[in-house]
Amino acid sequence: MRKLWIGVMLVALLAAGLPGYAQGGRQPITGDNATQLVELIRLGRGSSDRVAFAPDGGTIAVASTVGVWLYPAAGVSTATEPPLLETAKPVKGLAYSPDGRTLAVSFGDEVQFWDVAAMQMTGSMRPARSSQAVAYSPDGSLLAINMGSGGISLWDLAAGAERLLITGSIQSDAAVVFSPDGSLLAGSTTDYKGHLWRVADGSEAALLEGHSRYLYDFVFSPDSSVIATASYDNTVRMWDVASGTELASLAGTDAQRVDGAYAIAVSPDGMMLVSGHANGLVVVWDVNAMAPGRVFGPGSGTGNIVDLAFSPDGAQIVTVSSAPGVMLWDAASGAEIARAVGHTPYVSAAAFSPDSAVLAISDWDGNIWPWSTAGMQELNFTTPAPELVSTGLRNDQMLGYSPDGSVLAASNGFDVILLDPVTGAERSRLTACSGTSESFVFSPDSTLLAEASSSGVCVYNLATGQQMAFFPAGDWLNTVDWSPDQTLIATTGKDHTVRVYGLP
């Protein structure tokens, strides 16, 4: 939470005084009891990033910012939280061992190995460089670890040591994938090229040239003869493994736009090729027509499909996106089977109402969630304020109530948007301050708002929306605050100064 909210809350407390008991009968936090603080509730299950079916099809592992959730495949929409591998760090990659007993989880500076049945970590290793994607070889003897510019490490699990290192300018956020026969490893480099390396000695077996943007994912045909690649250049391409020759380039049409591809999968029988895209769509490709066949998914405005996987029997597809998170689909029809609750995009700001009854939470996709502190309910079934979905709030970094509770303000990084705190309806926008908005704060009497931006500090009359004053800054401003008596405004800037403004 930004420092400006400290000022907002101090103003509210000074104006109202500390009550004997706070919302719901809870005692105020004081110097006498602060050592007794505990976490009362965690709102949300974190954003989801990677997903994998267990080899037996009974469990879906979802990598999130709070750990790895182990959803029952038949109970994805459960309101009760599923088992959680509490990793204490955001998960960057995961992979099941072929026998399904172990889950390898990557965090960047560490790879942990978890016994899935016992829900216990059984070991860990620290790669030479920061790691993201991991993959088991088909026989379970090796773990491939993508270390970006540090290369791809092939880790011998029995020996607990690196067997070989594939060097090069490896794309750090791309998958690494073994061929079904275990002889090859697919990966990509930052020059938009795919590579097939021989697992035996790390030598290059084929170079896949043709994509014009980054490659994110790979999938081999069951017989290891063909590989498909997913790229941000809006295409899915198929290649002959033996020669590296491009066989087909699959792209959208005028009738069906297809944006950047982040993930790709092939059904266990090799008959269905699907990909996940930046516009919230899953595409089942008609390979013969080289065009989209069946298209489904949560759709535009619901985030990017960043990962997907088939169930072992090929009957279902699981996807993860920035919102709504985890969804299960019927592979044959594309019909939605279930969706998990509680996952949100990245949460960017939060602020209490002056009476402490509501905690307003904004997320990366521009939603604002009003959460009741009296009910203390899970966020899982709390609906975002519907009027706010279309306000154009993107990448919200700031959110706050006026001290009298009459206005809820949010920022989209450029403008300050004033909202009705009850209905969520937009009242007006404060647009006069040029540049990037860095901080804002209400005056103690709720009549004015000061905004710090990359260009300087602006002071607005909230009733009229008029800019009352502007002071340019020598460099970007960081924060702005009012004095409790409303006589002074102070700013901090990247020019290593604090500037104070007031009446002469």
JOKASUL-V510144 format. One record per residue. RES is the residue in one small letter. PSI is psi in radians with two decimals (NA if undefined). NEAR is the number of other C-alpha atoms within 10 Angstrom. Layout:
# JOKASUL-V510144
{{RES,PSI,NEAR} {RES,PSI,NEAR}}
This chain:
# JOKASUL-V510144
{{m,2.43,13} {r,2.71,17} {k,-0.43,12} {l,-0.47,21} {w,-0.40,22} {i,-0.77,13} {g,-0.74,19} {v,-0.80,25} {m,-0.62,19} {l,-0.71,15} {v,-0.80,24} {a,-0.70,23} {l,-0.70,15} {l,-0.63,11} {a,-0.69,15} {a,-0.42,13} {g,2.64,10} {l,2.16,13} {p,2.83,10} {g,-0.66,9} {y,2.43,11} {a,-2.97,14} {q,2.33,14} {g,0.32,12} {g,0.10,9} {r,2.54,10} {q,2.56,12} {p,2.64,14} {i,2.22,14} {t,3.07,9} {g,-0.36,7} {d,-0.48,7} {n,0.05,10} {a,-0.46,10} {t,-0.22,9} {q,0.10,7} {l,2.47,8} {v,2.83,7} {e,2.08,5} {l,-0.68,7} {i,2.53,10} {r,2.16,9} {l,1.98,16} {g,2.81,18} {r,0.27,23} {g,2.82,21} {s,2.64,25} {s,2.53,31} {d,-0.69,24} {r,2.69,25} {v,2.58,26} {a,2.35,23} {f,2.46,25} {a,2.61,25} {p,-0.50,17} {d,-0.04,12} {g,-0.01,18} {g,-0.35,15} {t,2.53,20} {i,2.09,24} {a,2.25,24} {v,2.05,26} {a,2.28,27} {s,3.13,23} {t,-0.10,19} {v,0.06,19} {g,-2.79,22} {v,2.07,27} {w,2.38,21} {l,1.55,24} {y,2.36,22} {p,2.29,18} {a,-0.47,19} {a,0.08,14} {g,0.75,16} {v,-0.61,23} {s,0.26,20} {t,2.40,15} {a,-0.49,13} {t,2.36,10} {e,2.32,16} {p,3.01,15} {p,2.51,13} {l,2.20,16} {l,1.80,20} {e,1.72,14} {t,-0.24,17} {a,-0.04,10} {k,2.63,13} {p,2.39,20} {v,2.29,23} {k,-0.36,22} {g,2.69,27} {l,2.76,27} {a,2.35,24} {y,2.48,23} {s,2.70,22} {p,-0.54,17} {d,-0.05,12} {g,0.03,17} {r,-0.49,14} {t,2.49,22} {l,2.12,22} {a,2.24,22} {v,2.21,28} {s,2.43,30} {f,0.03,21} {g,-1.19,20} {d,-0.06,14} {e,2.58,16} {v,2.16,24} {q,2.63,18} {f,2.15,20} {w,2.33,20} {d,1.97,16} {v,-0.75,19} {a,-0.75,9} {a,-0.21,10} {m,0.70,15} {q,2.52,13} {m,2.26,18} {t,-0.19,12} {g,2.99,11} {s,2.85,15} {m,2.72,14} {r,1.97,14} {p,2.81,20} {a,-0.53,12} {r,2.94,18} {s,2.37,19} {s,2.70,27} {q,-1.56,25} {a,2.50,25} {v,2.70,25} {a,2.39,24} {y,2.53,25} {s,2.73,22} {p,-0.53,17} {d,0.00,12} {g,0.14,16} {s,-0.41,15} {l,2.65,23} {l,2.12,23} {a,2.31,25} {i,2.03,26} {n,2.01,31} {m,0.35,26} {g,-2.23,23} {s,-0.27,17} {g,-0.06,19} {g,-2.96,21} {i,2.10,30} {s,2.30,25} {l,1.85,25} {w,2.15,21} {d,1.92,16} {l,-0.59,14} {a,-0.73,9} {a,-0.34,10} {g,0.63,11} {a,2.81,12} {e,2.22,15} {r,-0.77,17} {l,2.83,16} {l,2.18,16} {i,2.05,21} {t,2.89,14} {g,3.09,14} {s,1.28,16} {i,2.41,24} {q,2.04,25} {s,-0.50,23} {d,0.32,19} {a,2.73,24} {a,2.76,24} {v,2.33,24} {v,2.24,22} {f,2.57,25} {s,2.66,24} {p,-0.53,18} {d,-0.04,13} {g,0.06,18} {s,-0.36,15} {l,2.73,23} {l,2.28,24} {a,2.45,26} {g,-3.14,24} {s,2.79,28} {t,2.92,19} {t,-0.08,17} {d,0.35,15} {y,0.45,21} {k,2.51,19} {g,2.65,26} {h,2.53,20} {l,2.04,25} {w,2.55,20} {r,2.20,18} {v,-0.52,23} {a,-0.73,11} {d,0.01,11} {g,0.06,19} {s,2.72,12} {e,2.22,15} {a,-0.57,17} {a,2.63,19} {l,2.23,18} {l,1.76,23} {e,2.35,15} {g,-0.53,13} {h,2.57,21} {s,-0.01,14} {r,-3.11,17} {y,2.53,23} {l,2.34,30} {y,-0.48,26} {d,2.80,27} {f,2.64,29} {v,2.32,24} {f,2.66,23} {s,2.74,21} {p,-0.51,17} {d,0.13,10} {s,0.25,18} {s,-0.39,14} {v,2.52,19} {i,2.45,23} {a,2.54,25} {t,2.55,28} {a,2.30,29} {s,2.74,25} {y,-0.05,20} {d,0.28,17} {n,0.35,22} {t,2.70,24} {v,2.22,29} {r,2.61,21} {m,2.46,24} {w,2.59,21} {d,2.12,17} {v,-0.70,22} {a,-0.72,12} {s,-0.30,12} {g,0.18,19} {t,2.38,16} {e,2.23,17} {l,-0.57,13} {a,2.60,16} {s,1.98,18} {l,2.18,22} {a,2.98,20} {g,3.08,18} {t,3.07,10} {d,-0.61,6} {a,-0.49,7} {q,1.71,12} {r,2.41,12} {v,2.02,25} {d,-2.98,20} {g,2.42,24} {a,2.20,31} {y,-0.45,27} {a,2.69,29} {i,2.60,25} {a,2.68,25} {v,2.46,22} {s,2.69,21} {p,-0.52,15} {d,0.01,11} {g,0.16,13} {m,-0.22,11} {m,2.20,16} {l,2.14,18} {v,2.69,24} {s,2.66,29} {g,2.46,30} {h,2.94,29} {a,-0.31,23} {n,0.40,20} {g,0.39,26} {l,2.60,25} {v,2.26,28} {v,2.20,23} {v,2.04,22} {w,2.37,21} {d,1.68,15} {v,-0.62,16} {n,-0.71,8} {a,-0.15,9} {m,0.80,15} {a,2.82,18} {p,2.37,21} {g,-1.76,14} {r,2.41,14} {v,2.30,17} {f,-3.02,16} {g,3.01,21} {p,-0.41,20} {g,3.06,16} {s,2.47,12} {g,0.00,12} {t,0.33,19} {g,3.05,22} {n,2.45,26} {i,1.80,30} {v,-0.28,25} {d,2.66,25} {l,2.81,26} {a,2.59,25} {f,2.58,23} {s,2.72,23} {p,-0.51,17} {d,-0.03,12} {g,0.07,19} {a,-0.40,14} {q,2.75,22} {i,2.32,24} {v,2.40,25} {t,2.67,30} {v,2.47,30} {s,3.01,29} {s,-0.49,22} {a,2.34,22} {p,0.12,21} {g,-1.84,28} {v,2.19,30} {m,2.53,22} {l,2.32,26} {w,2.63,20} {d,2.13,16} {a,-0.60,20} {a,-0.71,13} {s,-0.34,12} {g,0.13,18} {a,2.49,13} {e,2.27,17} {i,-0.83,16} {a,2.79,18} {r,2.52,20} {a,2.64,20} {v,2.81,22} {g,-0.26,21} {h,2.41,24} {t,2.83,24} {p,3.10,22} {y,2.32,18} {v,2.23,21} {s,-0.42,19} {a,2.76,22} {a,2.56,20} {a,2.44,24} {f,2.55,21} {s,2.73,22} {p,-0.51,21} {d,0.08,14} {s,0.14,14} {a,-0.44,17} {v,2.38,19} {l,1.99,18} {a,2.26,22} {i,2.24,22} {s,2.55,27} {d,3.02,21} {w,-0.50,20} {d,0.17,22} {g,0.17,23} {n,2.60,26} {i,2.18,26} {w,2.01,20} {p,1.99,24} {w,2.26,21} {s,2.11,16} {t,-0.36,14} {a,-0.78,13} {g,-0.49,10} {m,0.61,12} {q,2.78,13} {e,2.68,16} {l,-0.18,21} {n,-0.72,18} {f,0.31,11} {t,2.20,15} {t,2.36,12} {p,2.63,20} {a,2.04,17} {p,-0.55,13} {e,-0.32,14} {l,-0.21,18} {v,-0.55,16} {s,0.25,10} {t,-0.10,15} {g,0.29,14} {l,1.99,24} {r,2.46,17} {n,0.77,19} {d,2.29,24} {q,-0.26,22} {m,2.52,26} {l,2.34,28} {g,2.63,28} {y,2.61,27} {s,2.68,25} {p,-0.53,26} {d,0.02,17} {g,0.14,17} {s,-0.26,14} {v,2.42,22} {l,2.13,23} {a,2.50,24} {a,2.79,24} {s,2.47,26} {n,0.27,19} {g,-0.25,18} {f,-0.86,19} {d,2.69,20} {v,2.17,24} {i,2.16,21} {l,2.20,22} {l,2.65,22} {d,2.13,15} {p,-0.29,20} {v,-0.88,12} {t,-0.34,11} {g,0.02,20} {a,2.46,16} {e,2.28,17} {r,-0.82,12} {s,2.98,16} {r,2.42,16} {l,1.89,22} {t,-0.03,16} {a,-0.44,16} {c,1.98,22} {s,2.85,14} {g,-2.87,16} {t,2.29,17} {s,2.20,27} {e,-0.51,24} {s,2.62,27} {f,2.77,28} {v,2.44,28} {f,2.63,28} {s,2.72,25} {p,-0.52,23} {d,0.12,15} {s,0.33,18} {t,-0.36,15} {l,2.81,21} {l,2.28,24} {a,2.33,26} {e,2.29,25} {a,2.29,31} {s,-3.09,28} {s,-0.26,22} {s,-0.41,20} {g,-2.79,24} {v,2.35,28} {c,2.51,22} {v,2.18,25} {y,2.57,22} {n,2.06,16} {l,-0.54,19} {a,-0.65,10} {t,-0.32,11} {g,0.08,17} {q,2.44,14} {q,2.09,18} {m,-0.52,12} {a,2.67,11} {f,2.31,17} {f,2.05,12} {p,2.69,14} {a,2.63,20} {g,-0.41,14} {d,3.07,15} {w,2.44,21} {l,2.64,27} {n,-0.91,22} {t,2.84,24} {v,2.57,27} {d,2.67,27} {w,2.61,23} {s,2.61,13} {p,-0.49,18} {d,0.08,11} {q,0.49,14} {t,-0.29,11} {l,2.63,14} {i,2.28,19} {a,2.47,17} {t,2.63,22} {t,2.47,18} {g,2.85,20} {k,-0.05,14} {d,0.24,12} {h,0.61,10} {t,2.75,13} {v,2.22,14} {r,2.41,12} {v,2.30,13} {y,2.53,13} {g,-3.08,9} {l,2.56,5} {p,NA,3}}
